[in-house]
């Protein structure tokens, strides 16, 4: 891994920039979900709370 890079593991509440054409839309119980492959994630933004 290059300097300044960190592995991304998306969590509930994260904001993610991803390649839209790689996502798969599904509808379940009236709600729309996007399934995004890990390789399609470009950037992840997470709020870090101070304890």
Secondary structure, 3 states (H helix, E strand, C coil): CCCCCCCCCCCCCCEEEECHHHCEEEEECCEEEEECCHHHEEEEECCCCCC
